[in-house]
Amino acid sequence: MQNEQEFSKEEGFAIIQSMINKVRNRYSEDGHLYLLWGWVVLACSVAQFILMHYFHYSRGYMVWWACWLAFIYQTVYFYKVRGRKSVRTYTDEIIKYVWIVFLINIILGGIVLGIKMGETQHNFINVFYLISYAVPIFLCGIIIRFRPLIIGGICCWLLSVMSLFISEEYQVLMISAAMIFAWIIPGYLLKKRFKKSTE
């Protein structure tokens, strides 16, 4: 009876450790969504810069409609992933709400700065986006204990400060840089870590 209890305790600790390891990697999956959004936003920001700088097209911001395609894809992706998961952890819930708050913040902030406050505020939209990008990246890095995301969030804040001293046209390139440091590089590192953890 005592051996069975000892075995149960050891088995219990092993199960708990296994669950902790799974939680650390579960949300990040293989870095797929970080790479998706990193590349989409990078492509849109570079495209807008090219349209504004080389073609002097005043509506270069229209390229950002491509993000809706990525959003639809993400919605379908989450639906499929959620269907495969039998258990949702507290960590999953925290991270979900971090991104929900980010989305609400981006939409409302964009409306206020882009429409309600007039043309003079357009120079601050990209600065606001960079500040906003930093928050979920930094928090997710803390939550899943992944330093590249933390560094990526800090990079976004630094780029937002730098953007205050350049024109709106070149601020778009700061968003491109932010995607590389905060989303794409961490995404590939997450993918590598996930692959290693499943071998």
Helices and strands as residue ranges (DSSP letters): H 2-26, H 32-53, G 60-65, H 66-84, H 90-111, I 112-116, G 119-121, H 122-143, H 147-163, H 168-179, I 180-184, H 185-197
